[in-house]
């Protein structure tokens, strides 16, 4: 049995059409399960990343507060040192003015 050109063209025409097969088989169920599992895994991974970023931000806030406190302490010390220097300069100036 050999295919003629018209039979071959008819077979090609049928294979080009898209048809809907309403049956459900194990492949469809497996594909659906894998798709849902992939969504679940992706969502949990995204949630873990968000939690990690939030924890990092909280840690950074503590570091920032500590650095701000240290900077404030340093500024207070600098002001106190400047006040002492100003007093010493004032004393030296008064001694120089009292000299004849």
N, C-alpha and C positions, 0 to 999 in steps of 0.2 A: 504494500500500500504506500503510495507516494503522494506527497502533497503537491497540489497544483498551485500556481501563482495566486489564484483567487482564494484558495483555502488558506494559504500563508498570509495573505493580506487580511482575511477575516480574523485569523488568530491574533495578528498584530493589533488590529483595531480593538479587539476585546481586552487585550492586555494594557492598552493605553488608558482605558476608562477606569476611573476610580469607583470602586463599589464599597458599600457599607455592609459589613458582616455583623449582624446583631447578636451573634453567639458570644458567650463568655467562657473562656477557657483558663487553664492554670497560668498561662503566660500573662493574661490580663490581670489576674489577681496578684501574681508575683510582682508585676510592674507597678501596680497600685500600691502594694505594701512597701516596696522599695522607695517609691516617691514620697509616701507619708513618713517613712523612717528618715529619709534624707531631710525633709522639712524639719522634723523634730530635732535631729542632730544639729542642723544649721542654726536653729533657734536657740538651743542650749549653748552652743559655742558662742553665739553673739551675746547671750545673757552673761556668760562668764567674762567676756571681754569688757562689757559695761561695768560689771562689778569690780573687776581689776582696776579699771580706770578710776572709778569712784574711790576705791581704797587708796590708790596712788595720790589722788587729789587731797584726800584727808591727811595723808602723811605729809604732803607738801605744805599744807596749811599749818601744820604743827611746826615744821621747819621754818616757815616764814615768820610765824609768831615769835619763835625763839630768836631769829635773826633781828627782828624788829626790836625786841627787848634788849638785845646786846647793843644794837646801834643807839638806842635811847640811853642806855647806861654810859656808853662811850661819849655821847654828846654831853651828858651831865658832867662827866669827869673833865671834858675839855673846857666847859664853861667855868667849872671850879678852878681849873688851872689858869685860865685867862683872868679870873677875878684875882687870884693870888699874884699873878704877874703884874696886874694893874696896880694892886696895893704896893708891891715892892717898887715899882717904877715911881709911884707917888711918893713913897718914903725917900727914895734916892733924890728925887726932884726937890723935896722939902729940905733935905740936908744940904743940897747944893745951893739953894736959895738963901739959907741961913749963913752960909760962909761969906765973910767979907771980901 
